[in-house]
Amino acid sequence: MPRIRHHHKTRTGCKTCKQRKVKCDEELPMCKNCTRRGIECVWISGTPQLDSAPSRASSTQSAHENPPSMISRFTGQFLFDMLDLQLMHHYATVTSRSLSSDPASSSVWGIIVPKIAFDVKNRYLLHAILALSALHAHHANPAANQYAVAASTHHLQAETGVHNAEADVEVDINAVFITLALLALYEFATSSTASSYSSSRQITFRAIPPKVEQNWSQLRGGVLRPLFLTLVPTVAPTPLERQFPSSLSTLLSTMHSPPEVEELYDVSVYTAYKVSIHFLERAWKASFEKDYWMHASCMWWAKLTDTFIRLLIERRPRALIILAHYCVMMKRVAVDGPWWVRKQWGNEAARILAPLMIDGCPGQDGFRISWTRHVKTRHLTLQVRIS
């Protein structure tokens, strides 16, 4: 007669299994269901209690059979595997230094930010740090697929975590701001083209300014203060070869006869173009200063209006020309800039303008564009003339 196996009933299971409505075996530190699916194993409170305590041998065997494969929460603590530790070291020694050349800001990214992330309430920030670090490691070694998988996994958990945290009235605004900034950089680095108008990049970038405005005093007066000194640059008057292309102002003129001139009589459309040009000029001037590369690269996207995004989606000529100028600016920044800005910006500018017109040949709407390449410096400057 076969031996009867005693079955220990449990009062609780992990929260993840309860949400999935499956039976939890309560293995520690991760149950088998969560280990098998590679998802976070979250416990409701403390250690699960059994009606009859399992033997020490069983618990020890379980721990060896189920090592944590990613950051997991158990009794309010984080458990790292070796890859996570490697990524944290990479962030502290390499990635954080690519976020700013300013010593004070670099210290915030490399020292203060990890300290904030190690608070158990801010684990979404820890995921954001590891996501960007993994992406950087994969950028340096594309053949190492484990970095790509880790980057995607941590990015998703950071994104989900920060959105859930924002509903908490006692949320750490420093952690939220830094997480959004790191997510925006991640999405910026992974976007294949500048014309990903409806991508999550736009959503994340444009979520940052309202957060800053609502919590300006707390952010500016806290431990992140050095970051805001470089995020809002004061740029000296620029020499002639660095000046913003004045030809962009003709895009707002009704005295010429480009296509769809009637759109400029729509106040919301006119304002959208004007705002985008204004902030592009600020980014353009900041782009010549190494300390302001992040501002130049990212803040233009953060300041775009909903109307301008719509105009990009509709591929309106004026919106595309403004975007092409941004790409030309970024081509120059990418020469000496950090890893996360290095794309084929020059090709992207040409691709964006191709439907309108190339090298003086009219497009389908007779929209004339002339290209002027200045050789005063090693930088490429694009000028657009409407006639």
C-alpha positions as CSV (number, residue, x, y, z in Angstrom):
1,M,0.0,0.0,0.0
2,P,1.5,3.4,-1.0
3,R,2.6,5.7,1.7
4,I,0.1,8.6,2.4
5,R,1.8,11.9,1.9
6,H,0.9,14.5,4.5
7,H,-0.2,17.8,3.0
8,H,0.3,21.0,5.0
9,K,-2.4,23.5,4.4
10,T,-1.4,27.2,4.3
11,R,-3.2,30.2,5.5
12,T,-1.5,32.6,3.0
13,G,0.3,32.6,-0.3
14,C,2.2,35.2,-2.2
15,K,0.2,38.2,-3.5
16,T,1.3,37.5,-7.1
17,C,-0.3,34.0,-7.1
18,K,-3.5,35.4,-5.4
19,Q,-3.9,38.0,-8.1
20,R,-3.4,35.2,-10.8
21,K,-5.8,33.0,-8.8
22,V,-3.5,30.0,-8.7
23,K,-2.3,27.9,-5.8
24,C,0.9,29.1,-4.2
25,D,3.4,26.6,-2.8
26,E,5.0,29.3,-0.6
27,E,8.5,28.3,-1.4
28,L,11.0,30.9,-0.2
29,P,12.3,33.3,-1.3
30,M,10.3,32.9,-4.5
31,C,7.5,30.4,-5.0
32,K,7.8,28.0,-7.9
33,N,5.0,29.7,-9.9
34,C,6.8,33.0,-9.9
35,T,10.2,31.4,-10.5
36,R,8.9,29.5,-13.5
37,R,7.3,32.6,-15.0
38,G,10.2,34.9,-14.2
39,I,8.0,37.4,-12.4
40,E,8.2,39.3,-9.1
41,C,7.1,37.3,-6.1
42,V,5.4,39.7,-3.7
43,W,4.3,38.6,-0.2
44,I,1.4,40.3,1.5
45,S,3.2,40.7,4.9
46,G,6.1,38.9,6.5
47,T,6.8,35.2,6.1
48,P,4.0,32.9,5.2
49,Q,2.7,30.8,8.1
50,L,2.1,27.1,7.9
51,D,-0.3,25.1,10.0
52,S,2.5,22.7,10.6
53,A,6.0,24.1,10.1
54,P,8.1,22.3,7.4
55,S,11.4,20.7,8.3
56,R,14.6,22.7,8.1
57,A,15.9,20.3,5.5
58,S,12.8,21.0,3.3
59,S,13.3,24.8,3.6
60,T,17.0,24.6,2.9
61,Q,16.4,22.4,-0.2
62,S,13.7,24.8,-1.4
63,A,16.1,27.8,-1.1
64,H,18.7,26.0,-3.2
65,E,16.1,24.9,-5.8
66,N,14.7,28.4,-6.2
67,P,17.4,31.0,-6.3
68,P,16.1,34.5,-7.1
69,S,16.5,35.3,-10.8
70,M,15.8,39.1,-10.5
71,I,15.1,41.7,-7.8
72,S,12.4,40.3,-5.6
73,R,10.7,41.6,-2.5
74,F,10.5,39.4,0.6
75,T,9.8,40.7,4.0
76,G,10.6,44.2,2.9
77,Q,14.0,43.4,1.5
78,F,15.6,43.3,-1.9
79,L,17.4,40.1,-3.1
80,F,20.0,40.6,-5.8
81,D,21.4,38.0,-8.2
82,M,24.9,38.3,-9.6
83,L,23.8,40.1,-12.8
84,D,22.0,42.7,-10.8
85,L,25.1,43.3,-8.7
86,Q,27.1,43.6,-11.8
87,L,24.7,46.1,-13.3
88,M,24.6,48.2,-10.1
89,H,28.4,48.4,-10.2
90,H,28.3,49.3,-13.9
91,Y,25.9,52.1,-13.1
92,A,27.9,53.5,-10.2
93,T,31.3,53.4,-12.1
94,V,30.3,54.0,-15.8
95,T,26.7,54.8,-16.6
96,S,26.2,57.5,-14.0
97,R,29.2,59.3,-15.4
98,S,27.6,59.5,-18.8
99,L,24.7,61.5,-17.5
100,S,26.6,64.7,-16.7
101,S,30.1,66.1,-17.0
102,D,29.4,68.6,-14.2
103,P,31.1,67.2,-11.0
104,A,28.3,68.2,-8.7
105,S,25.6,66.7,-10.9
106,S,27.7,63.6,-11.5
107,S,28.0,63.1,-7.8
108,V,24.2,63.2,-7.5
109,W,23.7,60.6,-10.2
110,G,26.4,58.3,-8.9
111,I,26.0,58.6,-5.1
112,I,22.7,60.3,-4.1
113,V,20.4,58.6,-6.6
114,P,21.4,55.0,-5.6
115,K,20.9,56.0,-1.9
116,I,17.4,57.1,-2.7
117,A,16.8,53.9,-4.6
118,F,17.8,51.6,-1.7
119,D,14.8,52.8,0.3
120,V,12.4,49.9,0.1
121,K,9.6,52.2,-0.9
122,N,11.5,53.3,-4.0
123,R,12.2,50.0,-5.6
124,Y,10.9,51.3,-8.9
125,L,13.9,53.7,-9.0
126,L,16.2,50.7,-8.4
127,H,14.6,49.0,-11.4
128,A,15.1,52.2,-13.5
129,I,18.8,52.4,-12.5
130,L,19.3,48.7,-13.5
131,A,17.4,49.1,-16.7
132,L,19.6,52.0,-18.0
133,S,22.7,50.3,-16.8
134,A,21.8,47.1,-18.6
135,L,21.0,49.0,-21.8
136,H,24.4,50.8,-21.5
137,A,26.1,47.4,-21.1
138,H,24.3,46.0,-24.1
139,H,25.2,49.1,-26.1
140,A,28.9,48.4,-25.3
141,N,28.5,44.6,-26.0
142,P,25.6,43.9,-28.4
143,A,26.4,40.2,-28.4
144,A,25.6,39.9,-24.6
145,N,21.9,39.1,-24.9
146,Q,21.5,38.8,-21.1
147,Y,21.9,42.6,-20.8
148,A,19.1,43.2,-23.3
149,V,16.7,40.9,-21.4
150,A,17.6,42.5,-18.1
151,A,17.1,46.0,-19.6
152,S,13.7,45.2,-20.9
153,T,12.6,43.4,-17.7
154,H,13.8,46.2,-15.3
155,H,12.3,48.9,-17.6
156,L,8.9,47.4,-17.5
157,Q,9.0,47.0,-13.7
158,A,10.2,50.6,-13.2
159,E,7.5,51.9,-15.5
160,T,4.8,50.0,-13.7
161,G,6.1,50.8,-10.2
162,V,6.5,54.5,-10.7
163,H,2.9,54.9,-12.0
164,N,1.6,52.9,-9.1
165,A,3.7,55.0,-6.6
166,E,2.4,58.3,-8.0
167,A,-1.0,57.5,-6.5
168,D,0.5,57.5,-3.0
169,V,0.2,60.9,-1.2
170,E,3.4,60.1,0.7
171,V,5.5,59.3,-2.4
172,D,9.1,60.3,-2.5
173,I,9.0,63.0,-5.2
174,N,12.8,62.8,-5.6
175,A,12.5,59.1,-6.5
176,V,9.6,59.8,-8.9
177,F,11.4,62.6,-10.7
178,I,14.7,60.6,-11.1
179,T,12.8,57.5,-12.2
180,L,10.9,59.4,-14.9
181,A,14.2,61.0,-16.0
182,L,15.9,57.6,-16.3
183,L,12.9,56.1,-18.1
184,A,12.9,59.0,-20.6
185,L,16.6,58.5,-21.3
186,Y,16.1,54.8,-21.7
187,E,13.3,55.4,-24.2
188,F,15.3,58.1,-26.0
189,A,18.2,55.7,-26.4
190,T,16.1,52.8,-27.6
191,S,13.9,54.8,-30.1
192,S,15.0,53.9,-33.6
193,T,14.0,57.1,-35.2
194,A,13.3,60.7,-34.1
195,S,9.9,60.5,-35.8
196,S,8.4,58.0,-33.3
197,Y,5.8,60.6,-32.5
198,S,3.3,58.4,-30.6
199,S,5.9,56.3,-28.7
200,S,6.1,56.0,-25.0
201,R,9.1,58.4,-25.2
202,Q,6.7,61.3,-25.7
203,I,4.5,60.3,-22.8
204,T,7.4,60.0,-20.4
205,F,9.3,63.2,-21.5
206,R,6.1,65.3,-21.3
207,A,5.2,63.9,-17.8
208,I,8.4,65.5,-16.3
209,P,7.7,69.3,-16.6
210,P,4.4,69.1,-14.7
211,K,6.0,67.1,-11.9
212,V,8.8,69.7,-11.6
213,E,6.4,72.6,-11.6
214,Q,4.2,71.1,-9.0
215,N,7.1,70.2,-6.7
216,W,9.6,72.9,-7.7
217,S,10.5,74.2,-4.2
218,Q,11.0,70.7,-2.8
219,L,13.1,69.5,-5.7
220,R,15.2,72.7,-6.1
221,G,15.9,72.9,-2.4
222,G,16.6,69.2,-1.8
223,V,19.4,66.7,-2.5
224,L,18.8,67.0,-6.3
225,R,19.5,70.7,-6.5
226,P,22.7,70.4,-8.6
227,L,20.7,68.7,-11.3
228,F,18.4,71.7,-11.7
229,L,21.3,74.0,-12.1
230,T,22.2,72.2,-15.4
231,L,18.7,71.4,-16.5
232,V,17.9,75.1,-16.7
233,P,21.1,76.5,-18.4
234,T,22.1,80.1,-18.6
235,V,23.8,80.4,-22.0
236,A,26.0,83.3,-23.0
237,P,25.5,85.1,-26.3
238,T,26.7,82.8,-29.1
239,P,29.2,83.6,-31.9
240,L,28.0,83.8,-35.4
241,E,28.8,80.1,-36.4
242,R,26.7,78.9,-33.4
243,Q,23.7,81.1,-34.0
244,F,20.3,79.5,-34.4
245,P,19.1,79.4,-38.0
246,S,17.1,82.6,-38.5
247,S,15.4,81.1,-41.5
248,L,13.1,79.1,-39.2
249,S,11.2,82.3,-38.4
250,T,9.9,82.4,-42.0
251,L,7.9,79.3,-41.1
252,L,5.6,81.5,-39.1
253,S,5.2,84.2,-41.8
254,T,2.0,84.5,-43.8
255,M,3.8,86.8,-46.3
256,H,5.2,83.8,-48.3
257,S,3.2,81.2,-50.1
258,P,4.2,77.8,-48.8
259,P,1.5,75.1,-48.7
260,E,-1.2,75.2,-46.1
261,V,-0.5,78.8,-45.2
262,E,-4.1,78.9,-43.9
263,E,-3.1,76.7,-40.9
264,L,-1.2,79.7,-39.4
265,Y,-4.5,81.5,-38.9
266,D,-5.4,78.8,-36.4
267,V,-4.1,80.2,-33.1
268,S,-3.5,76.8,-31.5
269,V,-1.4,75.7,-34.5
270,Y,0.5,78.9,-34.8
271,T,1.3,78.8,-31.0
272,A,2.4,75.2,-31.3
273,Y,4.9,76.1,-34.0
274,K,6.1,79.2,-32.1
275,V,6.6,77.3,-28.9
276,S,8.5,74.4,-30.6
277,I,10.8,76.9,-32.3
278,H,11.4,78.8,-29.1
279,F,12.5,75.8,-27.1
280,L,14.5,74.4,-30.1
281,E,16.5,77.7,-30.1
282,R,17.2,77.3,-26.4
283,A,18.3,73.7,-26.9
284,W,20.4,74.7,-29.9
285,K,22.3,77.3,-27.9
286,A,22.7,74.8,-24.9
287,S,24.0,72.1,-27.2
288,F,27.4,73.8,-27.6
289,E,28.0,73.4,-23.9
290,K,29.1,69.9,-22.7
291,D,27.4,70.4,-19.3
292,Y,24.0,71.0,-21.0
293,W,23.9,68.1,-23.5
294,M,21.1,66.5,-21.6
295,H,19.0,69.7,-21.6
296,A,19.7,70.1,-25.3
297,S,18.8,66.5,-26.2
298,C,15.8,66.0,-24.0
299,M,14.0,69.1,-22.9
300,W,12.8,70.1,-26.4
301,W,10.7,66.9,-26.5
302,A,9.4,67.6,-22.9
303,K,8.2,71.1,-23.9
304,L,6.3,70.1,-27.1
305,T,2.5,70.7,-27.0
306,D,-0.1,68.2,-27.9
307,T,-1.0,70.2,-31.0
308,F,2.6,70.0,-32.3
309,I,2.7,66.2,-31.7
310,R,-0.5,66.0,-33.7
311,L,1.1,68.1,-36.5
312,L,4.1,65.7,-36.6
313,I,1.8,62.7,-36.8
314,E,0.0,64.4,-39.7
315,R,3.4,65.1,-41.3
316,R,2.7,68.8,-41.8
317,P,5.7,70.4,-43.6
318,R,6.5,73.0,-41.0
319,A,6.5,70.4,-38.2
320,L,8.8,68.2,-40.2
321,I,11.2,71.0,-41.0
322,I,11.4,71.9,-37.3
323,L,12.1,68.3,-36.4
324,A,14.8,68.1,-39.1
325,H,16.6,71.0,-37.5
326,Y,16.5,69.2,-34.2
327,C,18.1,66.2,-35.9
328,V,20.8,68.4,-37.3
329,M,21.6,69.8,-33.9
330,M,21.7,66.2,-32.5
331,K,24.1,65.2,-35.2
332,R,26.6,67.7,-33.9
333,V,26.0,66.6,-30.2
334,A,26.5,63.0,-31.1
335,V,30.0,63.6,-32.3
336,D,31.4,63.9,-28.8
337,G,28.3,63.2,-26.8
338,P,27.3,60.3,-24.5
339,W,26.4,56.8,-25.7
340,W,22.6,57.4,-25.5
341,V,22.6,60.2,-28.1
342,R,24.6,58.3,-30.8
343,K,22.3,57.7,-33.8
344,Q,22.4,58.5,-37.5
345,W,20.9,61.9,-37.0
346,G,22.1,63.3,-40.4
347,N,20.4,60.5,-42.3
348,E,17.3,61.0,-40.1
349,A,17.1,64.7,-41.1
350,A,17.3,63.8,-44.8
351,R,14.7,61.0,-44.4
352,I,12.3,63.4,-42.6
353,L,12.5,66.0,-45.4
354,A,12.6,63.6,-48.3
355,P,8.7,63.6,-48.8
356,L,8.8,67.4,-49.1
357,M,11.7,68.1,-51.4
358,I,15.4,67.2,-51.9
359,D,18.1,69.6,-53.2
360,G,15.9,72.2,-54.6
361,C,13.5,70.0,-56.5
362,P,9.9,70.8,-55.6
363,G,7.8,68.3,-53.7
364,Q,4.3,67.4,-54.6
365,D,2.9,70.6,-53.1
366,G,5.6,72.8,-54.7
367,F,7.2,73.3,-51.3
368,R,10.7,74.5,-52.1
369,I,13.6,73.9,-49.7
370,S,17.2,74.7,-50.3
371,W,20.1,73.2,-48.3
372,T,23.1,75.2,-47.3
373,R,26.1,73.4,-45.8
374,H,28.4,75.8,-43.9
375,V,32.1,74.8,-43.7
376,K,33.2,77.4,-41.1
377,T,33.3,74.6,-38.5
378,R,33.3,70.8,-38.5
379,H,29.6,70.9,-37.5
380,L,26.9,70.6,-40.1
381,T,24.3,73.4,-40.1
382,L,21.1,73.0,-42.1
383,Q,19.2,76.0,-43.3
384,V,15.8,75.9,-44.9
385,R,14.4,78.6,-47.2
386,I,10.7,78.7,-48.1
387,S,9.9,80.4,-51.4
